[in-house]
Amino acid sequence: MGEETHGRVLSFLVRHTWLTMRAAIGAELEAFGLTVPQFATLMMVRTSPGMSVAQLARSVGSTRQAANEMLTALERDGLVARSPHATDRRTHQVHVTQLGNTRYEEALPAVLRREAELEEGLTPQQREAALSWMSAVTTACGSPEKCD
């Protein structure tokens, strides 16, 4: 996989990078009984407790139906809980349970360790440039829907 094969289509290269990183991180998460989307969900809900299913779906880049299915599995495993919204009867709020917090905290070091291994060949400046570029592209898109 190189520039000579795929030209300068950065979106393809980013996708390829994401898929290979996702597989590497997914292998780490198996030991904790989590998938990459489940880990991302726990991370997002920990950051914004009480978020709605629609907000969660936007945050993790999935459909509302897919987010609901994932939440059902996480809820079944006791990692998240849904509760009715105080003012909107159609909306449920999502919270990470104590077990979910514990599982996330146990898995996080393995994820960070694996990411560090994947970045071993990068200088601090290259890493910072990559983070800056990804942030700029996300800002330029305005929202995930504009970049679909």
N, C-alpha and C positions, 0 to 999 in steps of 0.2 A: 504494500500500500504506500504509494509515494506520489509526489507531485507529478511525476512523469506519466503515471497511470491515469490520474483523475484531473489533471490540469489544475487550475486555480479555483475550483468550485469549493470555496471555503465551507459552505453549508454542508456539503457532502463529507468533507473531512471532519467537521465538528460532529456530525451524526455518527460517523465511524468511531471517532474518539469516545463519544458518549456510550455507544453500544459496547465497546471493549471495556471501558471503565465500569459500566453497569454490571457486566459479567464478573469482573474482578471483585467488585464490592458485593455483589450478590452471593458469590462463593463465601465471602467472609460472614455475611449475615445468616447463612444457612445454620451455622452453629448456634444461633440465637433464636431460630424459628421464625425469622423475619425475611421478607422480600425487600427489594429496594423501594418499591412504592409504599410498602407498609412503614419502613423506616422513615421515609420522607414524610409520610402522614403524621407519624408520632412527632417528628421534628417540627413540622408546621403547627400542629395543634398545641404543642408545648410553648411555642413562640407566641401564639395567639389563642389562648384558651377561650372556648365559647364560640369559635368560628362556626359558621353554618356549613352545610354540605356543599352548597354552591360556592362559597368562598374557598373551601378546601379544594374542590375540583379545579378552580382557577389557579390556586397556589401550586398544585402538583402537576398541572398540565394534563388533566384528564377530563372526561365527561362526568356529568353529575351521576349518571347511572353507574359508571365504573367506580366513582368515589363511594357511592352507596354500597356497592358490592364489597369493596375493600373494608369499609367501616363495619359492615356486617360480620366479616371474618375477624376483625380486630376486636369487636364487641363480644363475639362468641368466645374469644380467647381471654377476655377480661382485661384487655389493654386500653380500651377506650369506653366511654359511656356517652350516650346521647340523652339530652333532656330537652323538654319543650322550651321554646323561647318565651320569655316573660310577656312580651307584647305582640308577638306574631305567631298565631296558632299554627300556621303552615310550616314554620321553620323550627328545626331542632338545632341545639347547640352541641358541639362536640368537645369533650374534655378527655384528657389522658388520665387514666387511673393510676393508683400507686404502683400496681404491677407494671403498667405501661411505662411509667417513669423509670422503674428499676430496669426493665428490659432495655429501654433506650440507653440508659447510662452504662449498662453492661456492654452493649454493642458498639457504642460510640468510639471507644479506644481502638477497637479492631478496624473500624472504618477509617479513622484518622491514620492509623499505622499503615494500612494498605494504600491510602492516597499518598502518603509520604513516600512509600516504596515506588509508586508509579511516577512520582515527581523527582526521583533521585537524580536524574540526568539534567535537571533544570537548574540554572543559576537563580539566585533570589530575584534578580532583575527580570529574567525570563518569566518566572512565576508571576511576578507583579504585573508585567506587561500582559500576560494572558488574562489575569483577573480583570485588569483595566479594560481590555478589549471586550471581554464577555459582558461586563457591566455597561459599556458604551453601546453595544449592540442591543442589549435588553432595553436600555433607555430609548434608543432610536426606534425600536418597535412600539414603544408606548405601552403595550400590553400584549400578552401572548396571543390574543385573538387577531391582532394586526399582523402578526408574523406567521399565522397559519397558512 
